[in-house]
């Protein structure tokens, strides 16, 4: 489908199928303002997405797969590289702390196993 300006628009189903996400995820991103549809069409206000929104969604998914929280992604989107780098360094520091804690837990479980 094309809008009045000639932009190709995709439905929720098309976007979800293309990117392998659920409708629930897409609706959630809309509800929190992270990814707003390009248009809402018809009497039931069907959400429609242009390539601009789909590119933004791909960026969101890239950051989600890297382990960033929604709030961290919100801080990054649309920012220049210095802000993105700052946030990503914070995320990396958090993840390194989590990794150290997990390594301690693993050692504890190994010790428990050896004592059995």
C-alpha positions as CSV (number, residue, x, y, z in Angstrom):
1,X,0.0,0.0,0.0
2,X,1.2,3.5,-0.7
3,X,0.2,6.7,1.1
4,X,-0.7,10.1,-0.5
5,X,3.0,11.0,-0.8
6,X,3.7,7.7,-2.6
7,X,5.6,6.1,0.3
8,X,5.2,2.3,0.5
9,X,3.6,1.3,3.8
10,X,3.5,-2.0,5.5
11,X,1.0,-3.5,7.8
12,X,1.7,-4.7,11.3
13,X,1.6,-8.3,10.0
14,X,4.0,-7.6,7.2
15,X,6.5,-5.9,9.6
16,X,6.2,-8.6,12.2
17,X,6.7,-11.3,9.6
18,X,9.6,-9.6,7.9
19,X,11.5,-8.9,11.2
20,X,10.4,-11.9,13.2
21,X,8.8,-10.0,16.1
22,X,5.4,-10.3,17.7
23,X,2.5,-7.9,17.3
24,X,2.6,-7.4,21.1
25,X,6.2,-6.1,20.8
26,X,5.3,-3.7,18.0
27,X,2.3,-2.4,19.9
28,X,4.3,-2.0,23.1
29,X,6.9,0.1,21.2
30,X,4.1,2.2,19.9
31,X,2.5,2.6,23.3
32,X,5.7,3.8,25.0
33,X,6.6,6.1,22.0
34,X,9.7,4.2,20.9
35,X,8.3,3.4,17.5
36,X,5.2,5.3,16.3
37,X,3.6,4.1,13.0
38,X,3.9,6.4,10.0
39,X,0.1,6.4,9.6
40,X,-3.1,5.0,11.0
41,X,-5.5,4.1,8.3
42,X,-9.2,3.4,8.1
43,X,-12.0,3.5,10.7
44,X,-10.1,1.0,12.9
45,X,-6.9,3.1,12.7
46,X,-4.7,0.2,11.4
47,X,-1.1,0.9,12.0
48,X,1.1,1.3,8.9
49,X,4.8,1.6,8.8
50,X,7.1,3.2,6.2
51,X,10.8,2.3,5.5
52,X,11.8,5.0,8.0
53,X,10.0,3.3,10.9
54,X,11.2,-0.1,9.7
55,X,14.8,1.1,9.7
56,X,14.3,2.5,13.2
57,X,12.8,-0.8,14.3
58,X,15.8,-2.7,12.9
59,X,18.0,-0.4,15.0
60,X,15.9,-1.0,18.1
61,X,16.1,-4.8,17.6
62,X,19.9,-4.6,17.0
63,X,20.3,-2.9,20.4
64,X,17.8,-5.3,22.1
65,X,19.8,-8.3,20.8
66,X,23.0,-6.7,22.3
67,X,21.3,-6.6,25.7
68,X,20.3,-3.0,26.0
69,X,17.3,-2.0,28.0
70,X,14.4,0.0,26.5
71,X,15.4,3.0,28.4
72,X,19.0,2.7,27.2
73,X,17.8,2.3,23.6
74,X,15.5,5.4,24.0
75,X,18.6,7.4,25.1
76,X,20.6,6.2,22.0
77,X,18.1,6.6,19.2
78,X,18.5,9.7,17.1
79,X,21.6,10.8,19.0
80,X,25.0,11.6,17.7
81,X,27.9,9.2,18.0
82,X,29.3,10.7,21.2
83,X,26.0,10.1,23.1
84,X,25.7,6.6,21.6
85,X,29.3,5.8,22.6
86,X,28.7,7.1,26.2
87,X,25.6,4.9,26.6
88,X,27.2,1.9,25.1
89,X,30.2,2.3,27.5
90,X,27.8,2.4,30.4
91,X,26.1,-0.7,29.1
92,X,29.4,-2.5,28.7
93,X,30.4,-1.6,32.3
94,X,27.1,-3.0,33.6
95,X,27.5,-6.2,31.6
96,X,31.1,-6.7,32.8
97,X,29.9,-6.3,36.4
98,X,27.1,-8.9,35.7
99,X,29.6,-11.2,34.2
100,X,31.9,-11.0,37.2
101,X,28.9,-11.8,39.5
102,X,27.9,-14.7,37.3
103,X,31.5,-16.1,37.4
104,X,31.4,-15.9,41.2
105,X,28.1,-17.8,41.2
106,X,29.5,-20.5,39.0
107,X,32.5,-21.0,41.3
108,X,30.1,-21.3,44.2
109,X,28.0,-23.9,42.5
110,X,31.1,-25.8,41.5
111,X,32.2,-25.7,45.1
112,X,28.8,-27.0,46.2
113,X,29.0,-29.8,43.7
114,X,32.4,-30.9,44.9
115,X,31.2,-31.0,48.4
116,X,28.5,-33.6,47.6
